[in-house]
Amino acid sequence: MERTLYLKETPGLRVSRDGPSLWIERRHTAGQRVPVRLIRRVLIAGNVALDTESLMAFAERGVPITLLNREGEPVAVVLGSAAGLFARRGQQAAALEDPRQRDRLCAWLRAWERGRRLVLASRLDPVTAARWRQEGMRPADYDAWIARQARLRGVSLRRRGFFRAALQTLALEIIVGAGWDPHLSPLHRAQPLGFVRDCVAALQPDADLVWLDSGAGIPDETGPLPRALAELFESRRSRLAMLLRRLLDQFAVMIWEP
């Protein structure tokens, strides 16, 4: 069964490669062996001792690693240099070189983002959703509304960064696994991981729903990677993965259309 590996800064935590597995050591705890073949994505928060052989094992298998700061915000990504398939990267690049195609793709991504925002609002606040459908919705309107929803549910704003980082790591894994270049982007042009940013922006409302649901009985823990939040994201991961794959399937159709 595929797994997400969450590693949080802990006194005595060390991770090293042991053949086809990782050997994870914690102070006052028996060591744990985890087969690398089961790991599909990695999030690391804080200062974790991880040897370069472990990084190589992930890079060779195309497993993305997201590094979080102590506030839980993503600050860097480690990814193997051979990400993506040659044929798909070429078609992706050709589509983005055509201004008409690029404009179509930008409009399509913005429509996805607006649509997912309306889905979320319809679920939590049907009156506001109806008004947005009639009058339109600006990004500032959504930002103010989502902040209000968080206050109503007593959800910490700093938790949102963790769920965005988790979604970004999942998106990176699926994009690279499907053979797309994670950097070639219609919206976030010339930015590292631009296409990942595009997909995360389109599905951020779905990650926001997980964030808002984290206010139900989950206490605020110290540190950027609380176990309860990781478990909550894992319980919703399959649905988010389904949406990401649907998005990429549509992208594939669009770039082949004349």
C-alpha positions as CSV (number, residue, x, y, z in Angstrom):
1,M,0.0,0.0,0.0
2,E,1.4,3.4,-1.0
3,R,2.3,5.7,1.9
4,T,3.2,9.3,2.7
5,L,6.2,9.6,4.9
6,Y,5.9,12.5,7.4
7,L,9.1,13.3,9.3
8,K,9.0,15.9,12.1
9,E,12.0,17.4,14.0
10,T,12.4,15.3,17.1
11,P,15.4,14.8,19.4
12,G,17.3,11.7,18.4
13,L,15.5,11.2,15.1
14,R,17.7,9.8,12.3
15,V,16.8,8.4,8.9
16,S,19.3,6.4,6.8
17,R,19.1,4.0,3.9
18,D,19.5,0.3,4.5
19,G,19.4,-1.4,1.1
20,P,15.9,-1.2,-0.3
21,S,14.5,0.3,2.9
22,L,14.8,3.2,5.2
23,W,16.0,2.7,8.8
24,I,14.3,5.2,11.1
25,E,15.7,5.6,14.6
26,R,14.1,7.5,17.5
27,R,15.4,8.1,21.0
28,H,14.1,5.5,23.5
29,T,12.2,3.7,20.7
30,A,13.0,0.6,18.7
31,G,14.1,1.3,15.1
32,Q,11.6,1.0,12.3
33,R,12.3,-0.3,8.8
34,V,10.2,1.2,5.9
35,P,10.5,-0.2,2.4
36,V,11.2,2.7,0.0
37,R,9.0,1.1,-2.7
38,L,5.9,1.9,-0.5
39,I,6.7,5.6,-0.2
40,R,5.1,7.9,-2.8
41,R,5.7,11.4,-1.2
42,V,7.6,12.8,1.7
43,L,7.1,15.9,3.9
44,I,9.9,16.9,6.3
45,A,9.3,19.6,9.0
46,G,12.2,21.2,10.8
47,N,15.8,19.8,11.2
48,V,15.7,16.1,10.5
49,A,18.9,14.0,10.1
50,L,18.5,12.3,6.7
51,D,21.4,10.8,4.8
52,T,22.1,11.5,1.1
53,E,21.6,7.9,0.3
54,S,18.0,8.2,1.4
55,L,17.6,11.3,-0.8
56,M,19.1,9.4,-3.7
57,A,16.6,6.5,-3.1
58,F,13.7,8.9,-3.4
59,A,15.1,10.8,-6.4
60,E,15.7,7.6,-8.3
61,R,12.1,6.6,-7.8
62,G,10.7,10.0,-8.6
63,V,9.4,10.5,-5.1
64,P,9.0,14.3,-4.3
65,I,10.2,15.6,-1.0
66,T,8.7,18.8,0.4
67,L,10.6,20.7,3.1
68,L,8.6,22.7,5.6
69,N,9.8,25.5,7.9
70,R,8.8,25.6,11.6
71,E,5.6,27.5,10.7
72,G,4.6,24.6,8.5
73,E,5.0,26.5,5.2
74,P,6.7,24.8,2.2
75,V,10.1,26.3,1.5
76,A,11.7,23.8,-0.9
77,V,11.2,20.7,-2.9
78,V,13.7,17.9,-3.8
79,L,12.9,16.1,-7.0
80,G,14.9,13.8,-9.3
81,S,16.3,15.5,-12.4
82,A,14.6,12.9,-14.8
83,A,11.1,13.9,-13.9
84,G,8.5,13.8,-16.7
85,L,8.4,11.9,-20.0
86,F,10.0,13.3,-23.1
87,A,7.0,13.1,-25.4
88,R,4.6,14.7,-22.9
89,R,7.1,17.4,-22.0
90,G,7.5,18.3,-25.7
91,Q,3.8,18.6,-26.3
92,Q,3.4,20.6,-23.1
93,A,6.1,23.0,-24.2
94,A,4.7,23.3,-27.7
95,A,1.2,24.2,-26.4
96,L,2.6,26.9,-24.1
97,E,4.5,28.5,-27.0
98,D,1.2,29.1,-28.8
99,P,-0.3,32.3,-27.4
100,R,-3.8,31.2,-28.3
101,Q,-3.4,27.8,-26.6
102,R,-1.8,29.4,-23.6
103,D,-4.7,31.8,-23.2
104,R,-7.2,28.9,-23.4
105,L,-5.3,26.9,-20.8
106,C,-5.1,30.0,-18.4
107,A,-8.9,30.5,-18.8
108,W,-9.5,26.8,-18.2
109,L,-7.4,26.8,-15.0
110,R,-9.1,29.9,-13.6
111,A,-12.5,28.3,-14.4
112,W,-11.4,25.2,-12.4
113,E,-10.4,27.4,-9.4
114,R,-13.7,29.4,-9.5
115,G,-15.7,26.2,-9.9
116,R,-14.1,24.6,-6.9
117,R,-14.6,27.7,-4.8
118,L,-18.3,27.7,-5.7
119,V,-18.5,24.0,-4.8
120,L,-17.0,24.7,-1.3
121,A,-19.2,27.8,-0.8
122,S,-22.3,25.8,-1.8
123,R,-21.5,23.2,0.8
124,L,-20.8,25.6,3.6
125,D,-22.7,28.8,2.8
126,P,-25.4,28.4,0.0
127,V,-26.5,32.0,0.3
128,T,-23.1,33.4,-0.5
129,A,-22.6,30.9,-3.3
130,A,-25.8,31.9,-4.9
131,R,-24.8,35.6,-4.7
132,W,-21.4,34.8,-6.3
133,R,-23.0,32.9,-9.1
134,Q,-25.2,36.0,-9.8
135,E,-22.8,38.8,-9.2
136,G,-19.4,37.3,-9.7
137,M,-16.6,36.6,-7.3
138,R,-13.2,38.3,-6.9
139,P,-10.2,36.6,-5.3
140,A,-10.5,39.1,-2.4
141,D,-14.1,38.0,-1.9
142,Y,-13.1,34.4,-1.5
143,D,-10.1,35.2,0.8
144,A,-12.3,37.3,3.1
145,W,-15.0,34.6,3.1
146,I,-12.6,31.7,3.9
147,A,-11.0,33.7,6.7
148,R,-14.5,34.3,8.2
149,Q,-15.3,30.6,7.9
150,A,-12.1,29.7,9.8
151,R,-13.0,32.1,12.6
152,L,-16.5,30.6,12.9
153,R,-15.0,27.2,13.3
154,G,-12.1,28.3,15.5
155,V,-9.5,27.0,13.1
156,S,-6.0,28.4,13.3
157,L,-4.9,30.2,10.1
158,R,-1.4,28.8,10.4
159,R,-2.8,25.3,9.8
160,R,-3.7,26.3,6.3
161,G,-0.1,26.3,5.2
162,F,0.3,22.6,6.2
163,F,-2.6,21.5,4.1
164,R,-1.4,23.5,1.1
165,A,2.1,21.9,1.5
166,A,0.5,18.5,1.6
167,L,-1.6,19.2,-1.5
168,Q,1.5,20.5,-3.3
169,T,3.5,17.4,-2.6
170,L,0.6,15.2,-3.8
171,A,0.2,17.3,-6.9
172,L,3.9,17.1,-7.7
173,E,3.9,13.3,-7.3
174,I,0.9,12.8,-9.6
175,I,2.1,15.3,-12.2
176,V,5.6,13.8,-12.5
177,G,4.1,10.3,-12.4
178,A,1.9,11.1,-15.3
179,G,4.9,12.3,-17.3
180,W,4.3,16.1,-17.3
181,D,6.9,18.7,-16.6
182,P,6.2,20.2,-13.2
183,H,7.7,23.6,-14.3
184,L,6.1,24.3,-17.6
185,S,3.1,26.5,-16.6
186,P,0.4,28.5,-18.3
187,L,-0.3,30.7,-15.3
188,H,2.9,30.7,-13.2
189,R,5.3,31.1,-16.1
190,A,9.0,31.1,-15.4
191,Q,8.5,30.1,-11.8
192,P,9.9,26.9,-10.3
193,L,7.2,24.2,-10.1
194,G,4.9,26.5,-12.0
195,F,2.6,23.8,-13.3
196,V,2.3,22.4,-9.7
197,R,1.4,25.9,-8.6
198,D,-1.3,26.0,-11.3
199,C,-2.9,22.7,-10.2
200,V,-2.6,23.6,-6.5
201,A,-4.4,26.9,-7.1
202,A,-7.2,25.2,-9.0
203,L,-7.8,22.7,-6.1
204,Q,-6.9,24.9,-3.1
205,P,-10.6,25.1,-2.1
206,D,-10.6,21.4,-1.6
207,A,-7.6,21.6,0.6
208,D,-9.4,24.5,2.4
209,L,-12.3,22.2,3.2
210,V,-9.9,19.7,4.9
211,W,-8.4,22.7,6.8
212,L,-11.8,23.9,8.0
213,D,-12.7,20.4,9.1
214,S,-9.6,20.3,11.2
215,G,-11.3,22.5,13.7
216,A,-13.6,19.7,14.7
217,G,-12.0,18.3,17.9
218,I,-8.4,18.5,16.8
219,P,-6.4,20.6,19.4
220,D,-3.6,23.0,18.3
221,E,-0.3,21.2,18.7
222,T,3.0,22.9,18.7
223,G,5.3,22.4,15.7
224,P,4.6,22.4,11.9
225,L,3.5,18.8,11.4
226,P,1.0,17.7,14.1
227,R,0.1,14.0,13.7
228,A,-3.6,14.6,13.8
229,L,-3.4,17.0,10.8
230,A,-1.4,14.5,8.9
231,E,-3.9,11.7,9.6
232,L,-6.8,14.0,8.5
233,F,-5.1,14.8,5.2
234,E,-4.4,11.1,4.6
235,S,-8.1,10.3,5.1
236,R,-9.0,12.8,2.3
237,R,-6.0,12.1,0.1
238,S,-7.7,9.7,-2.3
239,R,-10.4,12.2,-3.2
240,L,-7.8,15.0,-3.8
241,A,-5.8,12.6,-5.9
242,M,-8.9,11.8,-8.0
243,L,-9.5,15.5,-8.6
244,L,-5.9,16.1,-9.6
245,R,-6.0,13.2,-12.1
246,R,-9.3,14.5,-13.5
247,L,-7.6,17.9,-14.0
248,L,-4.6,16.4,-15.7
249,D,-6.8,14.2,-18.0
250,Q,-8.6,17.4,-19.1
251,F,-5.2,19.1,-19.6
252,A,-4.1,16.3,-21.8
253,V,-7.2,16.6,-24.0
254,M,-6.8,20.4,-24.3
255,I,-3.2,20.5,-25.4
256,W,-3.9,18.0,-28.2
257,E,-6.9,20.0,-29.5
258,P,-6.2,22.2,-32.5
